[in-house]
Amino acid sequence: MGQIHELVVQHGRDTARKLVPIDDKRLVDLAADVLADEKGAAGFTYSGFCMASLPHRSLPDDSQWVRNSEDF
């Protein structure tokens, strides 16, 4: 994790803003927003997309999975 992210995690947004140069205060705000969004956000993917996009059986270790479709 980057230094500014570490400051936000350890000290919070307000204290981290006091610890960085004036040019980096905007970066502290951005880092705090990203970290706040990741903590409570739940990600969802449509199950049909997963079923249509992934291989339906095991592939040999030396093969590469490629999916081409004009429908997506």
PDB file of N, CA, C and O in Angstrom:
ATOM      1  N   MET A   1       0.851  -1.169   0.000  1.00  0.00           N
ATOM      2  CA  MET A   1       0.000   0.000   0.000  1.00  0.00           C
ATOM      3  C   MET A   1       0.899   1.235   0.000  1.00  0.00           C
ATOM      4  O   MET A   1       1.982   1.221   0.585  1.00  0.00           O
ATOM      5  N   GLY A   2       0.451   2.289  -0.650  1.00  0.00           N
ATOM      6  CA  GLY A   2       1.247   3.498  -0.751  1.00  0.00           C
ATOM      7  C   GLY A   2       1.354   4.234   0.564  1.00  0.00           C
ATOM      8  O   GLY A   2       0.590   3.989   1.498  1.00  0.00           O
ATOM      9  N   GLN A   3       2.308   5.136   0.624  1.00  0.00           N
ATOM     10  CA  GLN A   3       2.575   5.884   1.849  1.00  0.00           C
ATOM     11  C   GLN A   3       1.365   6.723   2.279  1.00  0.00           C
ATOM     12  O   GLN A   3       1.049   6.785   3.467  1.00  0.00           O
ATOM     13  N   ILE A   4       0.699   7.357   1.336  1.00  0.00           N
ATOM     14  CA  ILE A   4      -0.456   8.183   1.699  1.00  0.00           C
ATOM     15  C   ILE A   4      -1.598   7.307   2.192  1.00  0.00           C
ATOM     16  O   ILE A   4      -2.288   7.667   3.146  1.00  0.00           O
ATOM     17  N   HIS A   5      -1.802   6.163   1.554  1.00  0.00           N
ATOM     18  CA  HIS A   5      -2.836   5.244   2.039  1.00  0.00           C
ATOM     19  C   HIS A   5      -2.529   4.786   3.454  1.00  0.00           C
ATOM     20  O   HIS A   5      -3.428   4.696   4.290  1.00  0.00           O
ATOM     21  N   GLU A   6      -1.277   4.499   3.722  1.00  0.00           N
ATOM     22  CA  GLU A   6      -0.870   4.071   5.070  1.00  0.00           C
ATOM     23  C   GLU A   6      -1.186   5.159   6.097  1.00  0.00           C
ATOM     24  O   GLU A   6      -1.688   4.866   7.182  1.00  0.00           O
ATOM     25  N   LEU A   7      -0.889   6.414   5.751  1.00  0.00           N
ATOM     26  CA  LEU A   7      -1.191   7.524   6.670  1.00  0.00           C
ATOM     27  C   LEU A   7      -2.684   7.609   6.958  1.00  0.00           C
ATOM     28  O   LEU A   7      -3.084   7.812   8.104  1.00  0.00           O
ATOM     29  N   VAL A   8      -3.500   7.457   5.936  1.00  0.00           N
ATOM     30  CA  VAL A   8      -4.951   7.529   6.121  1.00  0.00           C
ATOM     31  C   VAL A   8      -5.434   6.377   6.987  1.00  0.00           C
ATOM     32  O   VAL A   8      -6.268   6.578   7.869  1.00  0.00           O
ATOM     33  N   VAL A   9      -4.924   5.175   6.751  1.00  0.00           N
ATOM     34  CA  VAL A   9      -5.336   4.015   7.538  1.00  0.00           C
ATOM     35  C   VAL A   9      -4.928   4.176   8.998  1.00  0.00           C
ATOM     36  O   VAL A   9      -5.717   3.884   9.898  1.00  0.00           O
ATOM     37  N   GLN A  10      -3.716   4.633   9.237  1.00  0.00           N
ATOM     38  CA  GLN A  10      -3.191   4.735  10.597  1.00  0.00           C
ATOM     39  C   GLN A  10      -3.756   5.923  11.368  1.00  0.00           C
ATOM     40  O   GLN A  10      -4.025   5.815  12.565  1.00  0.00           O
ATOM     41  N   HIS A  11      -3.937   7.060  10.686  1.00  0.00           N
ATOM     42  CA  HIS A  11      -4.263   8.299  11.407  1.00  0.00           C
ATOM     43  C   HIS A  11      -5.613   8.905  11.055  1.00  0.00           C
ATOM     44  O   HIS A  11      -6.088   9.795  11.760  1.00  0.00           O
ATOM     45  N   GLY A  12      -6.235   8.444   9.987  1.00  0.00           N
ATOM     46  CA  GLY A  12      -7.482   9.051   9.538  1.00  0.00           C
ATOM     47  C   GLY A  12      -7.210  10.217   8.597  1.00  0.00           C
ATOM     48  O   GLY A  12      -6.087  10.714   8.503  1.00  0.00           O
ATOM     49  N   ARG A  13      -8.265  10.644   7.904  1.00  0.00           N
ATOM     50  CA  ARG A  13      -8.134  11.681   6.883  1.00  0.00           C
ATOM     51  C   ARG A  13      -7.608  12.996   7.446  1.00  0.00           C
ATOM     52  O   ARG A  13      -6.655  13.560   6.908  1.00  0.00           O
ATOM     53  N   ASP A  14      -8.214  13.489   8.516  1.00  0.00           N
ATOM     54  CA  ASP A  14      -7.857  14.816   9.018  1.00  0.00           C
ATOM     55  C   ASP A  14      -6.411  14.900   9.487  1.00  0.00           C
ATOM     56  O   ASP A  14      -5.703  15.850   9.154  1.00  0.00           O
ATOM     57  N   THR A  15      -5.976  13.924  10.248  1.00  0.00           N
ATOM     58  CA  THR A  15      -4.584  13.933  10.732  1.00  0.00           C
ATOM     59  C   THR A  15      -3.612  13.715   9.582  1.00  0.00           C
ATOM     60  O   THR A  15      -2.552  14.339   9.541  1.00  0.00           O
ATOM     61  N   ALA A  16      -3.965  12.831   8.642  1.00  0.00           N
ATOM     62  CA  ALA A  16      -3.093  12.591   7.493  1.00  0.00           C
ATOM     63  C   ALA A  16      -2.912  13.861   6.670  1.00  0.00           C
ATOM     64  O   ALA A  16      -1.822  14.109   6.154  1.00  0.00           O
ATOM     65  N   ARG A  17      -3.959  14.665   6.539  1.00  0.00           N
ATOM     66  CA  ARG A  17      -3.846  15.942   5.804  1.00  0.00           C
ATOM     67  C   ARG A  17      -2.853  16.881   6.480  1.00  0.00           C
ATOM     68  O   ARG A  17      -2.178  17.657   5.803  1.00  0.00           O
ATOM     69  N   LYS A  18      -2.755  16.818   7.804  1.00  0.00           N
ATOM     70  CA  LYS A  18      -1.812  17.674   8.535  1.00  0.00           C
ATOM     71  C   LYS A  18      -0.373  17.189   8.390  1.00  0.00           C
ATOM     72  O   LYS A  18       0.563  17.968   8.573  1.00  0.00           O
ATOM     73  N   LEU A  19      -0.187  15.915   8.066  1.00  0.00           N
ATOM     74  CA  LEU A  19       1.145  15.320   8.015  1.00  0.00           C
ATOM     75  C   LEU A  19       1.808  15.389   6.642  1.00  0.00           C
ATOM     76  O   LEU A  19       2.985  15.052   6.513  1.00  0.00           O
ATOM     77  N   VAL A  20       1.079  15.818   5.621  1.00  0.00           N
ATOM     78  CA  VAL A  20       1.636  15.842   4.263  1.00  0.00           C
ATOM     79  C   VAL A  20       1.808  17.279   3.783  1.00  0.00           C
ATOM     80  O   VAL A  20       1.166  18.190   4.304  1.00  0.00           O
ATOM     81  N   PRO A  21       2.675  17.482   2.790  1.00  0.00           N
ATOM     82  CA  PRO A  21       2.812  18.818   2.198  1.00  0.00           C
ATOM     83  C   PRO A  21       1.495  19.265   1.553  1.00  0.00           C
ATOM     84  O   PRO A  21       0.644  18.440   1.221  1.00  0.00           O
ATOM     85  N   ILE A  22       1.346  20.551   1.387  1.00  0.00           N
ATOM     86  CA  ILE A  22       0.098  21.107   0.857  1.00  0.00           C
ATOM     87  C   ILE A  22      -0.275  20.523  -0.503  1.00  0.00           C
ATOM     88  O   ILE A  22      -1.458  20.365  -0.804  1.00  0.00           O
ATOM     89  N   ASP A  23       0.708  20.207  -1.316  1.00  0.00           N
ATOM     90  CA  ASP A  23       0.440  19.642  -2.643  1.00  0.00           C
ATOM     91  C   ASP A  23      -0.159  18.241  -2.575  1.00  0.00           C
ATOM     92  O   ASP A  23      -0.798  17.804  -3.532  1.00  0.00           O
ATOM     93  N   ASP A  24       0.030  17.532  -1.471  1.00  0.00           N
ATOM     94  CA  ASP A  24      -0.453  16.155  -1.336  1.00  0.00           C
ATOM     95  C   ASP A  24      -1.788  16.045  -0.606  1.00  0.00           C
ATOM     96  O   ASP A  24      -2.314  14.941  -0.467  1.00  0.00           O
ATOM     97  N   LYS A  25      -2.345  17.149  -0.141  1.00  0.00           N
ATOM     98  CA  LYS A  25      -3.606  17.096   0.599  1.00  0.00           C
ATOM     99  C   LYS A  25      -4.740  16.545  -0.262  1.00  0.00           C
ATOM    100  O   LYS A  25      -5.602  15.822   0.236  1.00  0.00           O
ATOM    101  N   ARG A  26      -4.743  16.881  -1.546  1.00  0.00           N
ATOM    102  CA  ARG A  26      -5.756  16.355  -2.462  1.00  0.00           C
ATOM    103  C   ARG A  26      -5.617  14.841  -2.592  1.00  0.00           C
ATOM    104  O   ARG A  26      -6.616  14.129  -2.691  1.00  0.00           O
ATOM    105  N   LEU A  27      -4.370  14.346  -2.592  1.00  0.00           N
ATOM    106  CA  LEU A  27      -4.148  12.902  -2.680  1.00  0.00           C
ATOM    107  C   LEU A  27      -4.650  12.185  -1.431  1.00  0.00           C
ATOM    108  O   LEU A  27      -5.153  11.064  -1.512  1.00  0.00           O
ATOM    109  N   VAL A  28      -4.512  12.829  -0.286  1.00  0.00           N
ATOM    110  CA  VAL A  28      -5.036  12.249   0.958  1.00  0.00           C
ATOM    111  C   VAL A  28      -6.552  12.114   0.862  1.00  0.00           C
ATOM    112  O   VAL A  28      -7.112  11.088   1.246  1.00  0.00           O
ATOM    113  N   ASP A  29      -7.215  13.148   0.349  1.00  0.00           N
ATOM    114  CA  ASP A  29      -8.672  13.086   0.203  1.00  0.00           C
ATOM    115  C   ASP A  29      -9.085  11.968  -0.752  1.00  0.00           C
ATOM    116  O   ASP A  29     -10.035  11.234  -0.481  1.00  0.00           O
ATOM    117  N   LEU A  30      -8.376  11.843  -1.859  1.00  0.00           N
ATOM    118  CA  LEU A  30      -8.681  10.777  -2.815  1.00  0.00           C
ATOM    119  C   LEU A  30      -8.464   9.400  -2.198  1.00  0.00           C
ATOM    120  O   LEU A  30      -9.293   8.505  -2.362  1.00  0.00           O
ATOM    121  N   ALA A  31      -7.353   9.231  -1.491  1.00  0.00           N
ATOM    122  CA  ALA A  31      -7.059   7.940  -0.855  1.00  0.00           C
ATOM    123  C   ALA A  31      -8.124   7.599   0.188  1.00  0.00           C
ATOM    124  O   ALA A  31      -8.560   6.452   0.280  1.00  0.00           O
ATOM    125  N   ALA A  32      -8.537   8.584   0.964  1.00  0.00           N
ATOM    126  CA  ALA A  32      -9.563   8.348   1.990  1.00  0.00           C
ATOM    127  C   ALA A  32     -10.891   7.958   1.344  1.00  0.00           C
ATOM    128  O   ALA A  32     -11.593   7.086   1.856  1.00  0.00           O
ATOM    129  N   ASP A  33     -11.240   8.590   0.236  1.00  0.00           N
ATOM    130  CA  ASP A  33     -12.481   8.245  -0.459  1.00  0.00           C
ATOM    131  C   ASP A  33     -12.435   6.818  -0.997  1.00  0.00           C
ATOM    132  O   ASP A  33     -13.414   6.079  -0.889  1.00  0.00           O
ATOM    133  N   VAL A  34     -11.303   6.432  -1.575  1.00  0.00           N
ATOM    134  CA  VAL A  34     -11.168   5.073  -2.113  1.00  0.00           C
ATOM    135  C   VAL A  34     -11.234   4.051  -0.993  1.00  0.00           C
ATOM    136  O   VAL A  34     -11.925   3.040  -1.121  1.00  0.00           O
ATOM    137  N   LEU A  35     -10.533   4.295   0.094  1.00  0.00           N
ATOM    138  CA  LEU A  35     -10.542   3.355   1.207  1.00  0.00           C
ATOM    139  C   LEU A  35     -11.926   3.255   1.839  1.00  0.00           C
ATOM    140  O   LEU A  35     -12.339   2.165   2.235  1.00  0.00           O
ATOM    141  N   ALA A  36     -12.638   4.346   1.941  1.00  0.00           N
ATOM    142  CA  ALA A  36     -13.980   4.316   2.529  1.00  0.00           C
ATOM    143  C   ALA A  36     -14.938   3.537   1.640  1.00  0.00           C
ATOM    144  O   ALA A  36     -15.808   2.825   2.142  1.00  0.00           O
ATOM    145  N   ASP A  37     -14.787   3.663   0.331  1.00  0.00           N
ATOM    146  CA  ASP A  37     -15.663   2.960  -0.596  1.00  0.00           C
ATOM    147  C   ASP A  37     -15.404   1.460  -0.565  1.00  0.00           C
ATOM    148  O   ASP A  37     -16.348   0.675  -0.663  1.00  0.00           O
ATOM    149  N   GLU A  38     -14.167   1.049  -0.433  1.00  0.00           N
ATOM    150  CA  GLU A  38     -13.832  -0.375  -0.448  1.00  0.00           C
ATOM    151  C   GLU A  38     -14.281  -1.087   0.821  1.00  0.00           C
ATOM    152  O   GLU A  38     -14.577  -2.282   0.784  1.00  0.00           O
ATOM    153  N   LYS A  39     -14.335  -0.381   1.933  1.00  0.00           N
ATOM    154  CA  LYS A  39     -14.672  -1.039   3.192  1.00  0.00           C
ATOM    155  C   LYS A  39     -16.108  -1.553   3.217  1.00  0.00           C
ATOM    156  O   LYS A  39     -16.355  -2.668   3.675  1.00  0.00           O
ATOM    157  N   GLY A  40     -17.043  -0.765   2.737  1.00  0.00           N
ATOM    158  CA  GLY A  40     -18.434  -1.165   2.839  1.00  0.00           C
ATOM    159  C   GLY A  40     -19.053  -1.626   1.541  1.00  0.00           C
ATOM    160  O   GLY A  40     -20.207  -2.054   1.530  1.00  0.00           O
ATOM    161  N   ALA A  41     -18.338  -1.554   0.476  1.00  0.00           N
ATOM    162  CA  ALA A  41     -18.919  -1.877  -0.821  1.00  0.00           C
ATOM    163  C   ALA A  41     -18.947  -3.382  -1.054  1.00  0.00           C
ATOM    164  O   ALA A  41     -18.000  -4.102  -0.738  1.00  0.00           O
ATOM    165  N   ALA A  42     -20.049  -3.823  -1.609  1.00  0.00           N
ATOM    166  CA  ALA A  42     -20.165  -5.223  -2.004  1.00  0.00           C
ATOM    167  C   ALA A  42     -20.184  -5.272  -3.520  1.00  0.00           C
ATOM    168  O   ALA A  42     -20.851  -4.463  -4.164  1.00  0.00           O
ATOM    169  N   GLY A  43     -19.462  -6.209  -4.085  1.00  0.00           N
ATOM    170  CA  GLY A  43     -19.423  -6.329  -5.536  1.00  0.00           C
ATOM    171  C   GLY A  43     -20.321  -7.452  -6.007  1.00  0.00           C
ATOM    172  O   GLY A  43     -20.410  -8.498  -5.365  1.00  0.00           O
ATOM    173  N   PHE A  44     -20.983  -7.235  -7.120  1.00  0.00           N
ATOM    174  CA  PHE A  44     -21.884  -8.233  -7.660  1.00  0.00           C
ATOM    175  C   PHE A  44     -21.588  -8.428  -9.143  1.00  0.00           C
ATOM    176  O   PHE A  44     -21.298  -7.470  -9.860  1.00  0.00           O
ATOM    177  N   THR A  45     -21.663  -9.658  -9.587  1.00  0.00           N
ATOM    178  CA  THR A  45     -21.524  -9.990 -10.998  1.00  0.00           C
ATOM    179  C   THR A  45     -22.683 -10.892 -11.374  1.00  0.00           C
ATOM    180  O   THR A  45     -23.010 -11.828 -10.644  1.00  0.00           O
ATOM    181  N   TYR A  46     -23.292 -10.619 -12.483  1.00  0.00           N
ATOM    182  CA  TYR A  46     -24.408 -11.432 -12.966  1.00  0.00           C
ATOM    183  C   TYR A  46     -23.916 -12.857 -13.194  1.00  0.00           C
ATOM    184  O   TYR A  46     -22.927 -13.072 -13.895  1.00  0.00           O
ATOM    185  N   SER A  47     -24.597 -13.816 -12.610  1.00  0.00           N
ATOM    186  CA  SER A  47     -24.154 -15.211 -12.678  1.00  0.00           C
ATOM    187  C   SER A  47     -24.143 -15.741 -14.111  1.00  0.00           C
ATOM    188  O   SER A  47     -23.317 -16.588 -14.451  1.00  0.00           O
ATOM    189  N   GLY A  48     -25.037 -15.259 -14.935  1.00  0.00           N
ATOM    190  CA  GLY A  48     -25.057 -15.690 -16.330  1.00  0.00           C
ATOM    191  C   GLY A  48     -23.789 -15.290 -17.063  1.00  0.00           C
ATOM    192  O   GLY A  48     -23.310 -16.035 -17.918  1.00  0.00           O
ATOM    193  N   PHE A  49     -23.242 -14.132 -16.743  1.00  0.00           N
ATOM    194  CA  PHE A  49     -21.991 -13.701 -17.349  1.00  0.00           C
ATOM    195  C   PHE A  49     -20.864 -14.651 -16.966  1.00  0.00           C
ATOM    196  O   PHE A  49     -20.052 -15.026 -17.811  1.00  0.00           O
ATOM    197  N   CYS A  50     -20.812 -15.036 -15.710  1.00  0.00           N
ATOM    198  CA  CYS A  50     -19.763 -15.963 -15.261  1.00  0.00           C
ATOM    199  C   CYS A  50     -19.900 -17.315 -15.943  1.00  0.00           C
ATOM    200  O   CYS A  50     -18.906 -17.900 -16.371  1.00  0.00           O
ATOM    201  N   MET A  51     -21.113 -17.806 -16.045  1.00  0.00           N
ATOM    202  CA  MET A  51     -21.328 -19.124 -16.652  1.00  0.00           C
ATOM    203  C   MET A  51     -21.021 -19.113 -18.144  1.00  0.00           C
ATOM    204  O   MET A  51     -20.548 -20.116 -18.677  1.00  0.00           O
ATOM    205  N   ALA A  52     -21.278 -18.008 -18.825  1.00  0.00           N
ATOM    206  CA  ALA A  52     -21.038 -17.936 -20.261  1.00  0.00           C
ATOM    207  C   ALA A  52     -19.588 -17.622 -20.584  1.00  0.00           C
ATOM    208  O   ALA A  52     -19.131 -17.892 -21.694  1.00  0.00           O
ATOM    209  N   SER A  53     -18.866 -17.061 -19.643  1.00  0.00           N
ATOM    210  CA  SER A  53     -17.513 -16.587 -19.931  1.00  0.00           C
ATOM    211  C   SER A  53     -16.416 -17.538 -19.492  1.00  0.00           C
ATOM    212  O   SER A  53     -15.306 -17.474 -20.020  1.00  0.00           O
ATOM    213  N   LEU A  54     -16.687 -18.400 -18.559  1.00  0.00           N
ATOM    214  CA  LEU A  54     -15.649 -19.287 -18.035  1.00  0.00           C
ATOM    215  C   LEU A  54     -15.733 -20.656 -18.708  1.00  0.00           C
ATOM    216  O   LEU A  54     -16.808 -21.055 -19.155  1.00  0.00           O
ATOM    217  N   PRO A  55     -14.627 -21.372 -18.784  1.00  0.00           N
ATOM    218  CA  PRO A  55     -14.669 -22.717 -19.376  1.00  0.00           C
ATOM    219  C   PRO A  55     -15.520 -23.647 -18.505  1.00  0.00           C
ATOM    220  O   PRO A  55     -15.585 -23.487 -17.286  1.00  0.00           O
ATOM    221  N   HIS A  56     -16.160 -24.607 -19.142  1.00  0.00           N
ATOM    222  CA  HIS A  56     -17.057 -25.509 -18.416  1.00  0.00           C
ATOM    223  C   HIS A  56     -16.379 -26.794 -17.964  1.00  0.00           C
ATOM    224  O   HIS A  56     -17.007 -27.628 -17.312  1.00  0.00           O
ATOM    225  N   ARG A  57     -15.116 -26.962 -18.299  1.00  0.00           N
ATOM    226  CA  ARG A  57     -14.364 -28.121 -17.819  1.00  0.00           C
ATOM    227  C   ARG A  57     -12.901 -27.716 -17.647  1.00  0.00           C
ATOM    228  O   ARG A  57     -12.471 -26.684 -18.162  1.00  0.00           O
ATOM    229  N   SER A  58     -12.170 -28.503 -16.946  1.00  0.00           N
ATOM    230  CA  SER A  58     -10.751 -28.207 -16.708  1.00  0.00           C
ATOM    231  C   SER A  58      -9.979 -28.209 -18.016  1.00  0.00           C
ATOM    232  O   SER A  58     -10.224 -29.025 -18.904  1.00  0.00           O
ATOM    233  N   LEU A  59      -9.046 -27.283 -18.112  1.00  0.00           N
ATOM    234  CA  LEU A  59      -8.180 -27.195 -19.284  1.00  0.00           C
ATOM    235  C   LEU A  59      -6.799 -27.709 -18.926  1.00  0.00           C
ATOM    236  O   LEU A  59      -6.393 -27.633 -17.766  1.00  0.00           O
ATOM    237  N   PRO A  60      -6.068 -28.232 -19.904  1.00  0.00           N
ATOM    238  CA  PRO A  60      -4.683 -28.630 -19.622  1.00  0.00           C
ATOM    239  C   PRO A  60      -3.877 -27.422 -19.130  1.00  0.00           C
ATOM    240  O   PRO A  60      -4.159 -26.280 -19.493  1.00  0.00           O
ATOM    241  N   ASP A  61      -2.889 -27.695 -18.311  1.00  0.00           N
ATOM    242  CA  ASP A  61      -2.101 -26.611 -17.724  1.00  0.00           C
ATOM    243  C   ASP A  61      -1.405 -25.745 -18.760  1.00  0.00           C
ATOM    244  O   ASP A  61      -1.190 -24.556 -18.523  1.00  0.00           O
ATOM    245  N   ASP A  62      -1.050 -26.316 -19.899  1.00  0.00           N
ATOM    246  CA  ASP A  62      -0.308 -25.552 -20.902  1.00  0.00           C
ATOM    247  C   ASP A  62      -1.213 -24.836 -21.905  1.00  0.00           C
ATOM    248  O   ASP A  62      -0.713 -24.225 -22.849  1.00  0.00           O
ATOM    249  N   SER A  63      -2.534 -24.900 -21.718  1.00  0.00           N
ATOM    250  CA  SER A  63      -3.439 -24.244 -22.662  1.00  0.00           C
ATOM    251  C   SER A  63      -3.879 -22.882 -22.136  1.00  0.00           C
ATOM    252  O   SER A  63      -3.810 -22.609 -20.937  1.00  0.00           O
ATOM    253  N   GLN A  64      -4.329 -22.041 -23.050  1.00  0.00           N
ATOM    254  CA  GLN A  64      -4.777 -20.696 -22.705  1.00  0.00           C
ATOM    255  C   GLN A  64      -6.256 -20.582 -23.034  1.00  0.00           C
ATOM    256  O   GLN A  64      -6.679 -20.967 -24.125  1.00  0.00           O
ATOM    257  N   TRP A  65      -7.055 -20.054 -22.098  1.00  0.00           N
ATOM    258  CA  TRP A  65      -8.486 -19.893 -22.322  1.00  0.00           C
ATOM    259  C   TRP A  65      -8.726 -18.572 -23.053  1.00  0.00           C
ATOM    260  O   TRP A  65      -8.296 -17.513 -22.596  1.00  0.00           O
ATOM    261  N   VAL A  66      -9.413 -18.646 -24.184  1.00  0.00           N
ATOM    262  CA  VAL A  66      -9.755 -17.457 -24.968  1.00  0.00           C
ATOM    263  C   VAL A  66     -11.234 -17.528 -25.286  1.00  0.00           C
ATOM    264  O   VAL A  66     -11.739 -18.571 -25.700  1.00  0.00           O
ATOM    265  N   ARG A  67     -11.924 -16.421 -25.092  1.00  0.00           N
ATOM    266  CA  ARG A  67     -13.363 -16.364 -25.388  1.00  0.00           C
ATOM    267  C   ARG A  67     -13.594 -15.250 -26.393  1.00  0.00           C
ATOM    268  O   ARG A  67     -13.330 -14.085 -26.094  1.00  0.00           O
ATOM    269  N   ASN A  68     -14.083 -15.589 -27.582  1.00  0.00           N
ATOM    270  CA  ASN A  68     -14.427 -14.611 -28.610  1.00  0.00           C
ATOM    271  C   ASN A  68     -15.930 -14.649 -28.836  1.00  0.00           C
ATOM    272  O   ASN A  68     -16.512 -15.717 -29.030  1.00  0.00           O
ATOM    273  N   SER A  69     -16.551 -13.482 -28.810  1.00  0.00           N
ATOM    274  CA  SER A  69     -17.984 -13.426 -29.052  1.00  0.00           C
ATOM    275  C   SER A  69     -18.360 -12.045 -29.556  1.00  0.00           C
ATOM    276  O   SER A  69     -17.885 -11.034 -29.039  1.00  0.00           O
ATOM    277  N   GLU A  70     -19.202 -12.009 -30.550  1.00  0.00           N
ATOM    278  CA  GLU A  70     -19.705 -10.736 -31.049  1.00  0.00           C
ATOM    279  C   GLU A  70     -20.953 -10.329 -30.276  1.00  0.00           C
ATOM    280  O   GLU A  70     -21.418  -9.197 -30.413  1.00  0.00           O
ATOM    281  N   ASP A  71     -21.498 -11.220 -29.474  1.00  0.00           N
ATOM    282  CA  ASP A  71     -22.734 -10.935 -28.752  1.00  0.00           C
ATOM    283  C   ASP A  71     -22.514 -10.091 -27.498  1.00  0.00           C
ATOM    284  O   ASP A  71     -23.464  -9.505 -26.980  1.00  0.00           O
ATOM    285  N   PHE A  72     -21.292 -10.021 -27.009  1.00  0.00           N
ATOM    286  CA  PHE A  72     -21.046  -9.274 -25.770  1.00  0.00           C
ATOM    287  C   PHE A  72     -20.436  -7.939 -26.085  1.00  0.00           C
ATOM    288  O   PHE A  72     -20.154  -7.159 -25.176  1.00  0.00           O
TER     289      PHE A  72
END
